[in-house]
Amino acid sequence: MMNYNAGVPAELISPELADLVTERLTATEELLRQTCKAEIEFINEMTTHLMTAGGKRFRPLITILAATLGDASKIEVIKAAVVIELTHLATLYHDDVMDEAQLRRGAQSANARFGNAAAILTGDFLFARASELVADLGPAAVKLQAQTFERLVTGQLLETVGPAAGVDAVDHHINVLAEKTGSLIATAAQFGAEFSGAAESDVIAMRNFGEAIGIAFQLTDDIIDLTSVAEESGKAPGTDLLEGVPTLTTLLIQQANRAEDQELINRLRNQVTPELLPSLLNEIRTHWAIDQAKDVAIDWAERAKSAIQNISNPMTKATLVSICDATIRRQV
């Protein structure tokens, strides 16, 4: 099977579903390329920059697997999968500008290559293409896409502003992850089930699954940022620390406020420089908070499994459970 989902081993897909999922992912990739392509060459270079850099295609995979609860051969399923991936790609262009990132998917980020203004406009261009495509899917799909986009922006704003007075920082962080990551994967799952003609109970179950696995997925990504090397993750390790972006691990360290962690807490609260990053990463990698953050990710993966306990296709269920397990294994 073609390994579009690099973060989720392809062999975990049920053999009975392999041919169907392969064909549907191939069709999704082709339509994605067509939709990203611009007639003006320099715009085309920018709009296809991240798409050709690779990526897990995790969200389209979830759309297609959700569609196996109905008729996954419908063209609407492919269009929905592309809408989701276009939206995801667009947010990456914007995120990299906000984070001043230099690497994305192991390649130079769009903002580093083309500049901030061009990267922002490219993200807008891809949002426009996603909006044009989702219009083919009907008013309800357009409304859900708009609501999802609102949640994506809300999550970014919540992360940027931080928790309000009296709000638990960890609860605030999980809410940010639900908005920034869970919302789009939830919509990916809902679109797949809906446009395949799946039963309403399956649609609801898949939306709940998508939200929970999205949170688990982002929690593991954040742990990998602290524990991996650039060759494994496709970006420089410790990026979140350098950019001052809170993660569950660092929030747990600060919230516990243990006497033995005071020096580490002070370092986390100050601007982290590239020179200080290696020693800080070494200290965090052996800290108890890493294991606690992993436990939280496991809990969200278990919630995702619970959401699909009664879906109608046992092969789909087994595959989704395997994806939950693979998501957690990424952080080990």
C-alpha positions as YAML, in Angstrom:
chain: A
units: angstrom
residues:
- id: 1
  name: MET
  ca: [0.00, 0.00, 0.00]
- id: 2
  name: MET
  ca: [1.25, 3.52, -0.78]
- id: 3
  name: ASN
  ca: [2.47, 5.07, 2.44]
- id: 4
  name: TYR
  ca: [0.85, 8.50, 2.36]
- id: 5
  name: ASN
  ca: [0.34, 8.28, 6.11]
- id: 6
  name: ALA
  ca: [3.99, 8.25, 7.20]
- id: 7
  name: GLY
  ca: [3.06, 8.70, 10.85]
- id: 8
  name: VAL
  ca: [0.75, 5.68, 10.81]
- id: 9
  name: PRO
  ca: [2.33, 2.47, 9.46]
- id: 10
  name: ALA
  ca: [0.57, 1.33, 6.31]
- id: 11
  name: GLU
  ca: [0.55, -2.32, 7.40]
- id: 12
  name: LEU
  ca: [-1.94, -1.43, 10.12]
- id: 13
  name: ILE
  ca: [-4.66, -0.94, 7.54]
- id: 14
  name: SER
  ca: [-6.84, -4.04, 7.35]
- id: 15
  name: PRO
  ca: [-5.92, -6.17, 4.30]
- id: 16
  name: GLU
  ca: [-9.57, -6.24, 3.32]
- id: 17
  name: LEU
  ca: [-9.58, -2.45, 3.13]
- id: 18
  name: ALA
  ca: [-6.09, -2.00, 1.65]
- id: 19
  name: ASP
  ca: [-7.00, -1.91, -2.04]
- id: 20
  name: LEU
  ca: [-9.91, 0.45, -1.52]
- id: 21
  name: VAL
  ca: [-7.96, 2.83, 0.72]
- id: 22
  name: THR
  ca: [-4.98, 2.82, -1.67]
- id: 23
  name: GLU
  ca: [-7.18, 3.69, -4.65]
- id: 24
  name: ARG
  ca: [-9.03, 6.41, -2.76]
- id: 25
  name: LEU
  ca: [-5.81, 7.96, -1.40]
- id: 26
  name: THR
  ca: [-4.33, 7.95, -4.90]
- id: 27
  name: ALA
  ca: [-7.41, 9.73, -6.24]
- id: 28
  name: THR
  ca: [-7.23, 12.21, -3.36]
- id: 29
  name: GLU
  ca: [-3.58, 12.96, -4.09]
- id: 30
  name: GLU
  ca: [-4.31, 13.57, -7.75]
- id: 31
  name: LEU
  ca: [-7.19, 15.95, -7.05]
- id: 32
  name: LEU
  ca: [-5.10, 17.69, -4.40]
- id: 33
  name: ARG
  ca: [-2.35, 18.34, -6.94]
- id: 34
  name: GLN
  ca: [-4.85, 19.66, -9.47]
- id: 35
  name: THR
  ca: [-6.51, 21.93, -6.91]
- id: 36
  name: CYS
  ca: [-3.23, 23.35, -5.58]
- id: 37
  name: LYS
  ca: [-1.97, 24.15, -9.06]
- id: 38
  name: ALA
  ca: [-2.07, 27.79, -10.12]
- id: 39
  name: GLU
  ca: [-1.84, 29.15, -13.66]
- id: 40
  name: ILE
  ca: [0.77, 31.74, -12.70]
- id: 41
  name: GLU
  ca: [4.07, 29.93, -12.28]
- id: 42
  name: PHE
  ca: [5.50, 31.76, -9.28]
- id: 43
  name: ILE
  ca: [2.17, 31.32, -7.43]
- id: 44
  name: ASN
  ca: [2.15, 27.66, -8.41]
- id: 45
  name: GLU
  ca: [5.63, 27.24, -6.93]
- id: 46
  name: MET
  ca: [4.40, 28.60, -3.62]
- id: 47
  name: THR
  ca: [1.06, 26.76, -3.48]
- id: 48
  name: THR
  ca: [2.67, 23.39, -4.18]
- id: 49
  name: HIS
  ca: [5.70, 23.93, -1.92]
- id: 50
  name: LEU
  ca: [4.37, 22.14, 1.17]
- id: 51
  name: MET
  ca: [2.25, 19.66, -0.75]
- id: 52
  name: THR
  ca: [5.27, 18.29, -2.62]
- id: 53
  name: ALA
  ca: [7.34, 18.28, 0.58]
- id: 54
  name: GLY
  ca: [5.33, 15.25, 1.66]
- id: 55
  name: GLY
  ca: [3.30, 14.88, 4.81]
- id: 56
  name: LYS
  ca: [1.35, 12.18, 6.54]
- id: 57
  name: ARG
  ca: [-1.98, 12.81, 4.76]
- id: 58
  name: PHE
  ca: [-3.42, 11.72, 8.09]
- id: 59
  name: ARG
  ca: [-6.61, 13.75, 7.71]
- id: 60
  name: PRO
  ca: [-7.55, 12.42, 4.24]
- id: 61
  name: LEU
  ca: [-6.86, 8.92, 5.53]
- id: 62
  name: ILE
  ca: [-9.37, 9.46, 8.33]
- id: 63
  name: THR
  ca: [-11.92, 10.80, 5.82]
- id: 64
  name: ILE
  ca: [-11.54, 7.74, 3.61]
- id: 65
  name: LEU
  ca: [-11.62, 5.25, 6.48]
- id: 66
  name: ALA
  ca: [-14.77, 6.93, 7.82]
- id: 67
  name: ALA
  ca: [-16.26, 6.55, 4.35]
- id: 68
  name: THR
  ca: [-15.85, 2.76, 4.54]
- id: 69
  name: LEU
  ca: [-18.84, 2.86, 6.89]
- id: 70
  name: GLY
  ca: [-20.86, 3.62, 3.76]
- id: 71
  name: ASP
  ca: [-19.96, 3.83, 0.05]
- id: 72
  name: ALA
  ca: [-16.37, 5.09, -0.09]
- id: 73
  name: SER
  ca: [-16.38, 5.15, -3.91]
- id: 74
  name: LYS
  ca: [-18.42, 8.34, -4.08]
- id: 75
  name: ILE
  ca: [-16.61, 11.32, -5.63]
- id: 76
  name: GLU
  ca: [-17.88, 13.51, -2.80]
- id: 77
  name: VAL
  ca: [-15.65, 11.57, -0.41]
- id: 78
  name: ILE
  ca: [-12.55, 12.46, -2.44]
- id: 79
  name: LYS
  ca: [-13.57, 16.10, -2.69]
- id: 80
  name: ALA
  ca: [-14.15, 16.21, 1.06]
- id: 81
  name: ALA
  ca: [-10.73, 14.67, 1.74]
- id: 82
  name: VAL
  ca: [-9.07, 17.30, -0.47]
- id: 83
  name: VAL
  ca: [-10.99, 20.13, 1.22]
- id: 84
  name: ILE
  ca: [-9.67, 18.94, 4.57]
- id: 85
  name: GLU
  ca: [-6.06, 18.60, 3.39]
- id: 86
  name: LEU
  ca: [-6.13, 21.99, 1.63]
- id: 87
  name: THR
  ca: [-7.38, 23.58, 4.84]
- id: 88
  name: HIS
  ca: [-4.63, 21.85, 6.81]
- id: 89
  name: LEU
  ca: [-1.95, 22.95, 4.33]
- id: 90
  name: ALA
  ca: [-3.21, 26.53, 4.44]
- id: 91
  name: THR
  ca: [-2.93, 26.62, 8.24]
- id: 92
  name: LEU
  ca: [0.67, 25.37, 8.01]
- id: 93
  name: TYR
  ca: [1.65, 28.38, 5.89]
- id: 94
  name: HIS
  ca: [0.12, 30.70, 8.47]
- id: 95
  name: ASP
  ca: [1.51, 28.79, 11.47]
- id: 96
  name: ASP
  ca: [5.05, 28.93, 10.14]
- id: 97
  name: VAL
  ca: [4.84, 32.71, 9.77]
- id: 98
  name: MET
  ca: [3.55, 33.11, 13.32]
- id: 99
  name: ASP
  ca: [6.17, 30.71, 14.68]
- id: 100
  name: GLU
  ca: [8.99, 32.06, 12.49]
- id: 101
  name: ALA
  ca: [9.75, 28.45, 11.61]
- id: 102
  name: GLN
  ca: [12.66, 27.60, 9.34]
- id: 103
  name: LEU
  ca: [11.81, 23.96, 8.61]
- id: 104
  name: ARG
  ca: [8.61, 22.17, 7.69]
- id: 105
  name: ARG
  ca: [8.48, 18.48, 6.77]
- id: 106
  name: GLY
  ca: [12.27, 18.38, 6.58]
- id: 107
  name: ALA
  ca: [12.40, 21.16, 3.97]
- id: 108
  name: GLN
  ca: [12.75, 24.92, 4.12]
- id: 109
  name: SER
  ca: [9.51, 26.48, 5.34]
- id: 110
  name: ALA
  ca: [7.52, 28.62, 2.92]
- id: 111
  name: ASN
  ca: [8.07, 31.79, 4.94]
- id: 112
  name: ALA
  ca: [11.82, 31.17, 5.04]
- id: 113
  name: ARG
  ca: [11.90, 30.57, 1.29]
- id: 114
  name: PHE
  ca: [9.39, 33.12, -0.01]
- id: 115
  name: GLY
  ca: [8.98, 35.60, 2.85]
- id: 116
  name: ASN
  ca: [6.22, 36.15, 5.40]
- id: 117
  name: ALA
  ca: [3.84, 38.14, 3.19]
- id: 118
  name: ALA
  ca: [3.98, 35.58, 0.37]
- id: 119
  name: ALA
  ca: [3.48, 32.69, 2.80]
- id: 120
  name: ILE
  ca: [0.39, 34.31, 4.35]
- id: 121
  name: LEU
  ca: [-1.10, 35.04, 0.95]
- id: 122
  name: THR
  ca: [-0.38, 31.49, -0.21]
- id: 123
  name: GLY
  ca: [-2.26, 30.16, 2.79]
- id: 124
  name: ASP
  ca: [-5.16, 32.46, 1.87]
- id: 125
  name: PHE
  ca: [-5.02, 31.19, -1.72]
- id: 126
  name: LEU
  ca: [-5.34, 27.58, -0.54]
- id: 127
  name: PHE
  ca: [-8.21, 28.50, 1.77]
- id: 128
  name: ALA
  ca: [-9.93, 30.00, -1.26]
- id: 129
  name: ARG
  ca: [-9.41, 26.82, -3.27]
- id: 130
  name: ALA
  ca: [-10.81, 24.76, -0.39]
- id: 131
  name: SER
  ca: [-13.86, 27.03, -0.23]
- id: 132
  name: GLU
  ca: [-14.44, 26.67, -3.95]
- id: 133
  name: LEU
  ca: [-14.28, 22.88, -3.72]
- id: 134
  name: VAL
  ca: [-16.46, 22.58, -0.63]
- id: 135
  name: ALA
  ca: [-19.17, 24.55, -2.41]
- id: 136
  name: ASP
  ca: [-19.65, 21.46, -4.61]
- id: 137
  name: LEU
  ca: [-20.62, 19.51, -1.51]
- id: 138
  name: GLY
  ca: [-23.61, 21.60, -0.56]
- id: 139
  name: PRO
  ca: [-24.65, 24.29, 1.96]
- id: 140
  name: ALA
  ca: [-24.33, 22.02, 5.02]
- id: 141
  name: ALA
  ca: [-20.72, 21.22, 4.11]
- id: 142
  name: VAL
  ca: [-19.95, 24.90, 3.53]
- id: 143
  name: LYS
  ca: [-21.40, 25.72, 6.95]
- id: 144
  name: LEU
  ca: [-19.41, 22.99, 8.69]
- id: 145
  name: GLN
  ca: [-16.23, 24.10, 6.92]
- id: 146
  name: ALA
  ca: [-16.83, 27.68, 8.11]
- id: 147
  name: GLN
  ca: [-17.46, 26.50, 11.66]
- id: 148
  name: THR
  ca: [-14.29, 24.43, 11.55]
- id: 149
  name: PHE
  ca: [-12.27, 27.39, 10.27]
- id: 150
  name: GLU
  ca: [-13.69, 29.48, 13.13]
- id: 151
  name: ARG
  ca: [-12.51, 26.87, 15.60]
- id: 152
  name: LEU
  ca: [-9.04, 26.77, 14.03]
- id: 153
  name: VAL
  ca: [-8.71, 30.53, 14.39]
- id: 154
  name: THR
  ca: [-10.16, 30.45, 17.90]
- id: 155
  name: GLY
  ca: [-7.57, 27.88, 18.93]
- id: 156
  name: GLN
  ca: [-4.74, 29.99, 17.56]
- id: 157
  name: LEU
  ca: [-6.05, 33.06, 19.37]
- id: 158
  name: LEU
  ca: [-6.44, 31.15, 22.62]
- id: 159
  name: GLU
  ca: [-2.87, 29.91, 22.35]
- id: 160
  name: THR
  ca: [-1.57, 33.38, 21.52]
- id: 161
  name: VAL
  ca: [-3.40, 35.15, 24.36]
- id: 162
  name: GLY
  ca: [-3.01, 32.41, 26.97]
- id: 163
  name: PRO
  ca: [-5.41, 31.38, 29.75]
- id: 164
  name: ALA
  ca: [-7.56, 33.99, 31.44]
- id: 165
  name: ALA
  ca: [-7.17, 34.68, 35.14]
- id: 166
  name: GLY
  ca: [-8.41, 31.75, 37.19]
- id: 167
  name: VAL
  ca: [-8.40, 29.32, 34.25]
- id: 168
  name: ASP
  ca: [-6.29, 26.19, 34.71]
- id: 169
  name: ALA
  ca: [-3.37, 26.35, 32.27]
- id: 170
  name: VAL
  ca: [-3.49, 22.64, 31.45]
- id: 171
  name: ASP
  ca: [-7.25, 22.71, 30.79]
- id: 172
  name: HIS
  ca: [-6.72, 25.77, 28.61]
- id: 173
  name: HIS
  ca: [-4.00, 23.95, 26.67]
- id: 174
  name: ILE
  ca: [-6.18, 20.90, 26.00]
- id: 175
  name: ASN
  ca: [-8.91, 23.25, 24.78]
- id: 176
  name: VAL
  ca: [-6.40, 24.88, 22.43]
- id: 177
  name: LEU
  ca: [-5.50, 21.46, 21.01]
- id: 178
  name: ALA
  ca: [-9.17, 20.58, 20.56]
- id: 179
  name: GLU
  ca: [-9.73, 23.79, 18.59]
- id: 180
  name: LYS
  ca: [-6.48, 23.84, 16.59]
- id: 181
  name: THR
  ca: [-6.13, 20.15, 15.78]
- id: 182
  name: GLY
  ca: [-9.12, 18.15, 16.98]
- id: 183
  name: SER
  ca: [-11.66, 20.29, 15.13]
- id: 184
  name: LEU
  ca: [-10.28, 19.66, 11.64]
- id: 185
  name: ILE
  ca: [-9.79, 15.92, 12.17]
- id: 186
  name: ALA
  ca: [-13.31, 15.71, 13.59]
- id: 187
  name: THR
  ca: [-14.62, 17.35, 10.43]
- id: 188
  name: ALA
  ca: [-12.48, 15.04, 8.29]
- id: 189
  name: ALA
  ca: [-14.12, 12.05, 9.95]
- id: 190
  name: GLN
  ca: [-17.62, 13.53, 9.78]
- id: 191
  name: PHE
  ca: [-17.27, 14.42, 6.09]
- id: 192
  name: GLY
  ca: [-16.13, 10.89, 5.23]
- id: 193
  name: ALA
  ca: [-19.01, 9.23, 7.02]
- id: 194
  name: GLU
  ca: [-21.64, 11.70, 5.80]
- id: 195
  name: PHE
  ca: [-20.68, 11.72, 2.14]
- id: 196
  name: SER
  ca: [-20.47, 7.94, 2.02]
- id: 197
  name: GLY
  ca: [-24.07, 7.74, 3.20]
- id: 198
  name: ALA
  ca: [-23.20, 6.12, 6.54]
- id: 199
  name: ALA
  ca: [-25.80, 5.82, 9.30]
- id: 200
  name: GLU
  ca: [-26.26, 8.84, 11.57]
- id: 201
  name: SER
  ca: [-24.90, 6.89, 14.55]
- id: 202
  name: ASP
  ca: [-21.71, 6.20, 12.60]
- id: 203
  name: VAL
  ca: [-21.40, 9.87, 11.63]
- id: 204
  name: ILE
  ca: [-21.64, 10.96, 15.27]
- id: 205
  name: ALA
  ca: [-19.22, 8.26, 16.39]
- id: 206
  name: MET
  ca: [-16.66, 9.24, 13.76]
- id: 207
  name: ARG
  ca: [-16.84, 12.93, 14.65]
- id: 208
  name: ASN
  ca: [-16.21, 12.09, 18.31]
- id: 209
  name: PHE
  ca: [-13.38, 9.78, 17.28]
- id: 210
  name: GLY
  ca: [-11.78, 12.49, 15.13]
- id: 211
  name: GLU
  ca: [-11.82, 15.10, 17.89]
- id: 212
  name: ALA
  ca: [-10.24, 12.73, 20.42]
- id: 213
  name: ILE
  ca: [-7.59, 11.24, 18.14]
- id: 214
  name: GLY
  ca: [-6.75, 14.78, 16.97]
- id: 215
  name: ILE
  ca: [-5.92, 15.80, 20.53]
- id: 216
  name: ALA
  ca: [-3.91, 12.61, 21.07]
- id: 217
  name: PHE
  ca: [-2.09, 13.18, 17.77]
- id: 218
  name: GLN
  ca: [-1.08, 16.74, 18.70]
- id: 219
  name: LEU
  ca: [-0.01, 15.73, 22.21]
- id: 220
  name: THR
  ca: [2.31, 13.10, 20.73]
- id: 221
  name: ASP
  ca: [3.63, 15.60, 18.16]
- id: 222
  name: ASP
  ca: [4.54, 17.98, 20.99]
- id: 223
  name: ILE
  ca: [6.31, 15.22, 22.89]
- id: 224
  name: ILE
  ca: [8.21, 14.22, 19.74]
- id: 225
  name: ASP
  ca: [9.32, 17.85, 19.37]
- id: 226
  name: LEU
  ca: [11.04, 17.51, 22.74]
- id: 227
  name: THR
  ca: [12.44, 14.00, 22.36]
- id: 228
  name: SER
  ca: [13.33, 13.48, 18.69]
- id: 229
  name: VAL
  ca: [16.12, 14.60, 16.40]
- id: 230
  name: ALA
  ca: [15.53, 16.68, 13.27]
- id: 231
  name: GLU
  ca: [16.09, 13.72, 10.92]
- id: 232
  name: GLU
  ca: [13.18, 11.87, 12.55]
- id: 233
  name: SER
  ca: [10.63, 14.65, 12.95]
- id: 234
  name: GLY
  ca: [11.31, 16.78, 9.88]
- id: 235
  name: LYS
  ca: [11.84, 19.90, 11.97]
- id: 236
  name: ALA
  ca: [14.40, 21.13, 14.44]
- id: 237
  name: PRO
  ca: [13.86, 19.58, 17.89]
- id: 238
  name: GLY
  ca: [12.81, 22.00, 20.61]
- id: 239
  name: THR
  ca: [11.06, 24.32, 18.17]
- id: 240
  name: ASP
  ca: [8.24, 24.92, 20.64]
- id: 241
  name: LEU
  ca: [10.72, 25.87, 23.36]
- id: 242
  name: LEU
  ca: [12.52, 28.34, 21.10]
- id: 243
  name: GLU
  ca: [9.24, 29.92, 20.06]
- id: 244
  name: GLY
  ca: [7.85, 30.07, 23.59]
- id: 245
  name: VAL
  ca: [4.92, 27.85, 22.64]
- id: 246
  name: PRO
  ca: [3.52, 26.03, 25.70]
- id: 247
  name: THR
  ca: [3.23, 22.25, 25.59]
- id: 248
  name: LEU
  ca: [1.65, 19.90, 28.07]
- id: 249
  name: THR
  ca: [5.07, 18.80, 29.32]
- id: 250
  name: THR
  ca: [6.29, 22.30, 30.14]
- id: 251
  name: LEU
  ca: [2.94, 23.28, 31.63]
- id: 252
  name: LEU
  ca: [3.00, 20.26, 33.92]
- id: 253
  name: ILE
  ca: [6.49, 21.17, 35.13]
- id: 254
  name: GLN
  ca: [5.44, 24.73, 35.90]
- id: 255
  name: GLN
  ca: [2.10, 23.77, 37.42]
- id: 256
  name: ALA
  ca: [3.68, 21.25, 39.83]
- id: 257
  name: ASN
  ca: [6.10, 23.99, 40.93]
- id: 258
  name: ARG
  ca: [8.35, 21.53, 42.79]
- id: 259
  name: ALA
  ca: [11.28, 22.93, 44.71]
- id: 260
  name: GLU
  ca: [13.76, 20.77, 42.78]
- id: 261
  name: ASP
  ca: [12.42, 22.17, 39.48]
- id: 262
  name: GLN
  ca: [12.73, 25.88, 40.29]
- id: 263
  name: GLU
  ca: [15.84, 26.43, 38.18]
- id: 264
  name: LEU
  ca: [14.26, 24.59, 35.26]
- id: 265
  name: ILE
  ca: [11.02, 26.55, 35.67]
- id: 266
  name: ASN
  ca: [12.92, 29.83, 35.59]
- id: 267
  name: ARG
  ca: [14.68, 28.77, 32.41]
- id: 268
  name: LEU
  ca: [11.35, 27.84, 30.79]
- id: 269
  name: ARG
  ca: [9.84, 31.21, 31.71]
- id: 270
  name: ASN
  ca: [12.73, 33.12, 30.13]
- id: 271
  name: GLN
  ca: [13.52, 33.36, 26.45]
- id: 272
  name: VAL
  ca: [15.15, 30.11, 25.34]
- id: 273
  name: THR
  ca: [18.12, 30.73, 23.07]
- id: 274
  name: PRO
  ca: [19.60, 28.28, 20.54]
- id: 275
  name: GLU
  ca: [22.74, 28.12, 22.68]
- id: 276
  name: LEU
  ca: [20.82, 27.01, 25.78]
- id: 277
  name: LEU
  ca: [18.43, 24.68, 23.95]
- id: 278
  name: PRO
  ca: [20.51, 21.45, 23.92]
- id: 279
  name: SER
  ca: [21.04, 21.39, 27.69]
- id: 280
  name: LEU
  ca: [17.40, 22.30, 28.31]
- id: 281
  name: LEU
  ca: [16.20, 19.50, 26.03]
- id: 282
  name: ASN
  ca: [18.45, 17.00, 27.79]
- id: 283
  name: GLU
  ca: [16.96, 17.96, 31.14]
- id: 284
  name: ILE
  ca: [13.35, 17.79, 29.94]
- id: 285
  name: ARG
  ca: [13.83, 14.45, 28.17]
- id: 286
  name: THR
  ca: [14.52, 12.71, 31.49]
- id: 287
  name: HIS
  ca: [11.90, 14.62, 33.47]
- id: 288
  name: TRP
  ca: [8.83, 12.92, 35.01]
- id: 289
  name: ALA
  ca: [6.57, 15.35, 33.14]
- id: 290
  name: ILE
  ca: [7.33, 13.64, 29.83]
- id: 291
  name: ASP
  ca: [5.85, 10.37, 31.09]
- id: 292
  name: GLN
  ca: [2.86, 12.19, 32.54]
- id: 293
  name: ALA
  ca: [2.22, 13.93, 29.22]
- id: 294
  name: LYS
  ca: [2.44, 10.56, 27.47]
- id: 295
  name: ASP
  ca: [-0.19, 9.20, 29.85]
- id: 296
  name: VAL
  ca: [-2.53, 12.05, 28.92]
- id: 297
  name: ALA
  ca: [-2.01, 11.28, 25.22]
- id: 298
  name: ILE
  ca: [-2.80, 7.62, 25.89]
- id: 299
  name: ASP
  ca: [-5.99, 8.65, 27.68]
- id: 300
  name: TRP
  ca: [-7.17, 10.65, 24.65]
- id: 301
  name: ALA
  ca: [-6.35, 7.74, 22.33]
- id: 302
  name: GLU
  ca: [-8.45, 5.51, 24.57]
- id: 303
  name: ARG
  ca: [-11.30, 8.02, 24.35]
- id: 304
  name: ALA
  ca: [-11.05, 7.79, 20.57]
- id: 305
  name: LYS
  ca: [-11.31, 4.00, 20.76]
- id: 306
  name: SER
  ca: [-14.36, 4.27, 23.00]
- id: 307
  name: ALA
  ca: [-16.09, 6.59, 20.53]
- id: 308
  name: ILE
  ca: [-16.06, 3.91, 17.80]
- id: 309
  name: GLN
  ca: [-16.99, 1.00, 20.03]
- id: 310
  name: ASN
  ca: [-20.28, 0.44, 18.21]
- id: 311
  name: ILE
  ca: [-19.61, 1.53, 14.61]
- id: 312
  name: SER
  ca: [-21.13, -0.70, 11.95]
- id: 313
  name: ASN
  ca: [-18.04, -2.04, 10.12]
- id: 314
  name: PRO
  ca: [-15.77, -4.22, 12.29]
- id: 315
  name: MET
  ca: [-12.86, -3.99, 9.84]
- id: 316
  name: THR
  ca: [-13.04, -0.20, 9.91]
- id: 317
  name: LYS
  ca: [-13.17, -0.28, 13.69]
- id: 318
  name: ALA
  ca: [-10.12, -2.56, 13.91]
- id: 319
  name: THR
  ca: [-8.17, -0.30, 11.58]
- id: 320
  name: LEU
  ca: [-9.06, 2.84, 13.52]
- id: 321
  name: VAL
  ca: [-8.10, 1.15, 16.80]
- id: 322
  name: SER
  ca: [-4.74, 0.28, 15.22]
- id: 323
  name: ILE
  ca: [-4.29, 3.91, 14.23]
- id: 324
  name: CYS
  ca: [-4.90, 4.95, 17.82]
- id: 325
  name: ASP
  ca: [-2.21, 2.51, 18.96]
- id: 326
  name: ALA
  ca: [0.19, 3.69, 16.24]
- id: 327
  name: THR
  ca: [-0.38, 7.31, 17.21]
- id: 328
  name: ILE
  ca: [0.73, 6.53, 20.74]
- id: 329
  name: ARG
  ca: [3.72, 4.48, 19.59]
- id: 330
  name: ARG
  ca: [5.06, 7.55, 17.79]
- id: 331
  name: GLN
  ca: [5.89, 9.15, 21.15]
- id: 332
  name: VAL
  ca: [7.88, 6.20, 22.54]
...
